[in-house]
Amino acid sequence: MAVWKCQSCGNIVEGRCKPGKCKACGAPKDSLEKQAPPKKEK
Ligand SMILES: [Zn+2]
C-alpha cells in the first residue's frame, strides 16, 4: 500500500497505485507525491 500526499491541499490518499487525482480538492495527479508508507506495527 502506497501513500500519496496532495501538495495542493495536504490530503493523504492511500492506494495500491497512484490516484488519478486528489479526491479532496480534485488536483491532478501531478500534485500527488508519494510518501513513505506509514509504519505498521503488529
Ligand atoms: Zn488535494
PDB file of the backbone (N, CA, C, O) and the ligand in Angstrom, with CONECT records:
HET     ZN  A 101       1
ATOM      1  N   MET A   1       0.858  -1.202   0.000  1.00  0.00           N
ATOM      2  CA  MET A   1       0.000   0.000   0.000  1.00  0.00           C
ATOM      3  C   MET A   1       0.890   1.246   0.000  1.00  0.00           C
ATOM      4  O   MET A   1       1.748   1.413   0.866  1.00  0.00           O
ATOM      5  N   ALA A   2       0.675   2.081  -0.949  1.00  0.00           N
ATOM      6  CA  ALA A   2       1.449   3.316  -1.016  1.00  0.00           C
ATOM      7  C   ALA A   2       0.593   4.477  -0.503  1.00  0.00           C
ATOM      8  O   ALA A   2      -0.637   4.426  -0.495  1.00  0.00           O
ATOM      9  N   VAL A   3       1.285   5.498  -0.088  1.00  0.00           N
ATOM     10  CA  VAL A   3       0.588   6.677   0.419  1.00  0.00           C
ATOM     11  C   VAL A   3       0.968   7.878  -0.436  1.00  0.00           C
ATOM     12  O   VAL A   3       2.141   8.126  -0.714  1.00  0.00           O
ATOM     13  N   TRP A   4      -0.047   8.605  -0.838  1.00  0.00           N
ATOM     14  CA  TRP A   4       0.189   9.766  -1.684  1.00  0.00           C
ATOM     15  C   TRP A   4      -0.316  11.004  -0.965  1.00  0.00           C
ATOM     16  O   TRP A   4      -1.399  11.004  -0.379  1.00  0.00           O
ATOM     17  N   LYS A   5       0.480  12.047  -1.019  1.00  0.00           N
ATOM     18  CA  LYS A   5       0.070  13.281  -0.359  1.00  0.00           C
ATOM     19  C   LYS A   5      -0.134  14.368  -1.397  1.00  0.00           C
ATOM     20  O   LYS A   5       0.719  14.624  -2.246  1.00  0.00           O
ATOM     21  N   CYS A   6      -1.287  14.994  -1.298  1.00  0.00           N
ATOM     22  CA  CYS A   6      -1.591  16.077  -2.225  1.00  0.00           C
ATOM     23  C   CYS A   6      -0.812  17.323  -1.823  1.00  0.00           C
ATOM     24  O   CYS A   6      -0.926  17.804  -0.695  1.00  0.00           O
ATOM     25  N   GLN A   7      -0.032  17.830  -2.741  1.00  0.00           N
ATOM     26  CA  GLN A   7       0.773  19.010  -2.444  1.00  0.00           C
ATOM     27  C   GLN A   7      -0.080  20.276  -2.465  1.00  0.00           C
ATOM     28  O   GLN A   7       0.359  21.355  -2.068  1.00  0.00           O
ATOM     29  N   SER A   8      -1.292  20.108  -2.934  1.00  0.00           N
ATOM     30  CA  SER A   8      -2.182  21.263  -3.050  1.00  0.00           C
ATOM     31  C   SER A   8      -2.965  21.497  -1.760  1.00  0.00           C
ATOM     32  O   SER A   8      -3.053  22.624  -1.273  1.00  0.00           O
ATOM     33  N   CYS A   9      -3.533  20.418  -1.211  1.00  0.00           N
ATOM     34  CA  CYS A   9      -4.378  20.570  -0.021  1.00  0.00           C
ATOM     35  C   CYS A   9      -3.878  19.752   1.159  1.00  0.00           C
ATOM     36  O   CYS A   9      -4.390  19.882   2.271  1.00  0.00           O
ATOM     37  N   GLY A  10      -2.879  18.909   0.920  1.00  0.00           N
ATOM     38  CA  GLY A  10      -2.321  18.137   2.021  1.00  0.00           C
ATOM     39  C   GLY A  10      -3.097  16.874   2.326  1.00  0.00           C
ATOM     40  O   GLY A  10      -2.815  16.183   3.305  1.00  0.00           O
ATOM     41  N   ASN A  11      -4.070  16.574   1.492  1.00  0.00           N
ATOM     42  CA  ASN A  11      -4.856  15.368   1.709  1.00  0.00           C
ATOM     43  C   ASN A  11      -3.998  14.121   1.491  1.00  0.00           C
ATOM     44  O   ASN A  11      -3.157  14.076   0.593  1.00  0.00           O
ATOM     45  N   ILE A  12      -4.227  13.128   2.321  1.00  0.00           N
ATOM     46  CA  ILE A  12      -3.492  11.865   2.194  1.00  0.00           C
ATOM     47  C   ILE A  12      -4.386  10.840   1.517  1.00  0.00           C
ATOM     48  O   ILE A  12      -5.524  10.608   1.925  1.00  0.00           O
ATOM     49  N   VAL A  13      -3.838  10.236   0.472  1.00  0.00           N
ATOM     50  CA  VAL A  13      -4.596   9.215  -0.243  1.00  0.00           C
ATOM     51  C   VAL A  13      -3.806   7.917  -0.212  1.00  0.00           C
ATOM     52  O   VAL A  13      -2.623   7.891  -0.551  1.00  0.00           O
ATOM     53  N   GLU A  14      -4.458   6.857   0.192  1.00  0.00           N
ATOM     54  CA  GLU A  14      -3.795   5.565   0.196  1.00  0.00           C
ATOM     55  C   GLU A  14      -4.316   4.719  -0.952  1.00  0.00           C
ATOM     56  O   GLU A  14      -5.513   4.703  -1.240  1.00  0.00           O
ATOM     57  N   GLY A  15      -3.404   4.022  -1.598  1.00  0.00           N
ATOM     58  CA  GLY A  15      -3.840   3.175  -2.693  1.00  0.00           C
ATOM     59  C   GLY A  15      -2.698   2.333  -3.216  1.00  0.00           C
ATOM     60  O   GLY A  15      -1.526   2.639  -3.000  1.00  0.00           O
ATOM     61  N   ARG A  16      -3.054   1.288  -3.896  1.00  0.00           N
ATOM     62  CA  ARG A  16      -2.027   0.417  -4.451  1.00  0.00           C
ATOM     63  C   ARG A  16      -1.324   1.106  -5.607  1.00  0.00           C
ATOM     64  O   ARG A  16      -0.125   0.921  -5.815  1.00  0.00           O
ATOM     65  N   CYS A  17      -2.074   1.900  -6.356  1.00  0.00           N
ATOM     66  CA  CYS A  17      -1.469   2.636  -7.445  1.00  0.00           C
ATOM     67  C   CYS A  17      -1.810   4.120  -7.301  1.00  0.00           C
ATOM     68  O   CYS A  17      -2.687   4.500  -6.526  1.00  0.00           O
ATOM     69  N   LYS A  18      -1.111   4.929  -8.052  1.00  0.00           N
ATOM     70  CA  LYS A  18      -1.286   6.375  -7.931  1.00  0.00           C
ATOM     71  C   LYS A  18      -2.690   6.788  -8.357  1.00  0.00           C
ATOM     72  O   LYS A  18      -3.159   6.422  -9.435  1.00  0.00           O
ATOM     73  N   PRO A  19      -3.343   7.544  -7.505  1.00  0.00           N
ATOM     74  CA  PRO A  19      -4.692   8.012  -7.851  1.00  0.00           C
ATOM     75  C   PRO A  19      -4.648   8.963  -9.046  1.00  0.00           C
ATOM     76  O   PRO A  19      -3.653   9.651  -9.273  1.00  0.00           O
ATOM     77  N   GLY A  20      -5.719   8.988  -9.787  1.00  0.00           N
ATOM     78  CA  GLY A  20      -5.779   9.873 -10.948  1.00  0.00           C
ATOM     79  C   GLY A  20      -5.817  11.319 -10.532  1.00  0.00           C
ATOM     80  O   GLY A  20      -5.312  12.194 -11.236  1.00  0.00           O
ATOM     81  N   LYS A  21      -6.423  11.574  -9.372  1.00  0.00           N
ATOM     82  CA  LYS A  21      -6.476  12.942  -8.866  1.00  0.00           C
ATOM     83  C   LYS A  21      -6.801  12.911  -7.383  1.00  0.00           C
ATOM     84  O   LYS A  21      -7.197  11.885  -6.830  1.00  0.00           O
ATOM     85  N   CYS A  22      -6.622  14.064  -6.757  1.00  0.00           N
ATOM     86  CA  CYS A  22      -6.926  14.162  -5.337  1.00  0.00           C
ATOM     87  C   CYS A  22      -8.442  14.119  -5.149  1.00  0.00           C
ATOM     88  O   CYS A  22      -9.192  14.856  -5.788  1.00  0.00           O
ATOM     89  N   LYS A  23      -8.864  13.229  -4.250  1.00  0.00           N
ATOM     90  CA  LYS A  23     -10.304  13.100  -4.039  1.00  0.00           C
ATOM     91  C   LYS A  23     -10.865  14.279  -3.270  1.00  0.00           C
ATOM     92  O   LYS A  23     -12.062  14.562  -3.332  1.00  0.00           O
ATOM     93  N   ALA A  24     -10.000  14.958  -2.551  1.00  0.00           N
ATOM     94  CA  ALA A  24     -10.463  16.054  -1.700  1.00  0.00           C
ATOM     95  C   ALA A  24     -10.639  17.361  -2.481  1.00  0.00           C
ATOM     96  O   ALA A  24     -11.671  18.025  -2.386  1.00  0.00           O
ATOM     97  N   CYS A  25      -9.607  17.712  -3.255  1.00  0.00           N
ATOM     98  CA  CYS A  25      -9.667  19.011  -3.942  1.00  0.00           C
ATOM     99  C   CYS A  25      -9.691  18.870  -5.457  1.00  0.00           C
ATOM    100  O   CYS A  25      -9.872  19.851  -6.179  1.00  0.00           O
ATOM    101  N   GLY A  26      -9.508  17.641  -5.934  1.00  0.00           N
ATOM    102  CA  GLY A  26      -9.579  17.431  -7.369  1.00  0.00           C
ATOM    103  C   GLY A  26      -8.322  17.839  -8.123  1.00  0.00           C
ATOM    104  O   GLY A  26      -8.335  17.971  -9.346  1.00  0.00           O
ATOM    105  N   ALA A  27      -7.236  18.037  -7.379  1.00  0.00           N
ATOM    106  CA  ALA A  27      -5.980  18.403  -8.039  1.00  0.00           C
ATOM    107  C   ALA A  27      -5.506  17.245  -8.914  1.00  0.00           C
ATOM    108  O   ALA A  27      -5.724  16.081  -8.578  1.00  0.00           O
ATOM    109  N   PRO A  28      -4.871  17.555 -10.012  1.00  0.00           N
ATOM    110  CA  PRO A  28      -4.381  16.496 -10.908  1.00  0.00           C
ATOM    111  C   PRO A  28      -3.301  15.656 -10.234  1.00  0.00           C
ATOM    112  O   PRO A  28      -2.695  16.080  -9.250  1.00  0.00           O
ATOM    113  N   LYS A  29      -3.070  14.467 -10.773  1.00  0.00           N
ATOM    114  CA  LYS A  29      -2.118  13.546 -10.154  1.00  0.00           C
ATOM    115  C   LYS A  29      -0.713  14.123 -10.036  1.00  0.00           C
ATOM    116  O   LYS A  29       0.090  13.660  -9.226  1.00  0.00           O
ATOM    117  N   ASP A  30      -0.427  15.120 -10.835  1.00  0.00           N
ATOM    118  CA  ASP A  30       0.883  15.752 -10.743  1.00  0.00           C
ATOM    119  C   ASP A  30       1.096  16.372  -9.363  1.00  0.00           C
ATOM    120  O   ASP A  30       2.231  16.573  -8.929  1.00  0.00           O
ATOM    121  N   SER A  31      -0.005  16.670  -8.686  1.00  0.00           N
ATOM    122  CA  SER A  31       0.087  17.301  -7.362  1.00  0.00           C
ATOM    123  C   SER A  31       0.251  16.278  -6.255  1.00  0.00           C
ATOM    124  O   SER A  31       0.475  16.622  -5.094  1.00  0.00           O
ATOM    125  N   LEU A  32       0.133  14.999  -6.638  1.00  0.00           N
ATOM    126  CA  LEU A  32       0.256  13.954  -5.626  1.00  0.00           C
ATOM    127  C   LEU A  32       1.681  13.426  -5.578  1.00  0.00           C
ATOM    128  O   LEU A  32       2.238  12.996  -6.588  1.00  0.00           O
ATOM    129  N   GLU A  33       2.257  13.469  -4.388  1.00  0.00           N
ATOM    130  CA  GLU A  33       3.618  12.979  -4.224  1.00  0.00           C
ATOM    131  C   GLU A  33       3.629  11.746  -3.345  1.00  0.00           C
ATOM    132  O   GLU A  33       2.940  11.682  -2.326  1.00  0.00           O
ATOM    133  N   LYS A  34       4.407  10.785  -3.747  1.00  0.00           N
ATOM    134  CA  LYS A  34       4.455   9.540  -2.981  1.00  0.00           C
ATOM    135  C   LYS A  34       5.181   9.762  -1.659  1.00  0.00           C
ATOM    136  O   LYS A  34       6.243  10.382  -1.607  1.00  0.00           O
ATOM    137  N   GLN A  35       4.588   9.246  -0.609  1.00  0.00           N
ATOM    138  CA  GLN A  35       5.176   9.385   0.710  1.00  0.00           C
ATOM    139  C   GLN A  35       5.685   8.030   1.179  1.00  0.00           C
ATOM    140  O   GLN A  35       5.288   6.985   0.663  1.00  0.00           O
ATOM    141  N   ALA A  36       6.563   8.070   2.156  1.00  0.00           N
ATOM    142  CA  ALA A  36       6.998   6.817   2.753  1.00  0.00           C
ATOM    143  C   ALA A  36       5.798   6.185   3.442  1.00  0.00           C
ATOM    144  O   ALA A  36       5.036   6.871   4.123  1.00  0.00           O
ATOM    145  N   PRO A  37       5.633   4.903   3.271  1.00  0.00           N
ATOM    146  CA  PRO A  37       4.489   4.226   3.882  1.00  0.00           C
ATOM    147  C   PRO A  37       4.549   4.314   5.399  1.00  0.00           C
ATOM    148  O   PRO A  37       5.629   4.268   5.987  1.00  0.00           O
ATOM    149  N   PRO A  38       3.402   4.439   6.021  1.00  0.00           N
ATOM    150  CA  PRO A  38       3.358   4.519   7.482  1.00  0.00           C
ATOM    151  C   PRO A  38       3.826   3.225   8.117  1.00  0.00           C
ATOM    152  O   PRO A  38       3.611   2.134   7.588  1.00  0.00           O
ATOM    153  N   LYS A  39       4.463   3.370   9.250  1.00  0.00           N
ATOM    154  CA  LYS A  39       4.955   2.178   9.924  1.00  0.00           C
ATOM    155  C   LYS A  39       3.791   1.402  10.504  1.00  0.00           C
ATOM    156  O   LYS A  39       2.939   1.942  11.209  1.00  0.00           O
ATOM    157  N   LYS A  40       3.784   0.148  10.190  1.00  0.00           N
ATOM    158  CA  LYS A  40       2.726  -0.687  10.734  1.00  0.00           C
ATOM    159  C   LYS A  40       3.324  -1.647  11.752  1.00  0.00           C
ATOM    160  O   LYS A  40       4.205  -2.452  11.447  1.00  0.00           O
ATOM    161  N   GLU A  41       2.824  -1.533  12.942  1.00  0.00           N
ATOM    162  CA  GLU A  41       3.312  -2.417  13.992  1.00  0.00           C
ATOM    163  C   GLU A  41       2.307  -3.525  14.248  1.00  0.00           C
ATOM    164  O   GLU A  41       1.096  -3.308  14.282  1.00  0.00           O
ATOM    165  N   LYS A  42       2.838  -4.684  14.423  1.00  0.00           N
ATOM    166  CA  LYS A  42       1.921  -5.802  14.615  1.00  0.00           C
ATOM    167  C   LYS A  42       1.318  -5.769  16.023  1.00  0.00           C
ATOM    168  O   LYS A  42       0.517  -6.637  16.372  1.00  0.00           O
TER     169      LYS A  42
HETATM  170 ZN    ZN A 101      -5.873  17.835  -2.760  1.00  0.00          ZN2+
END
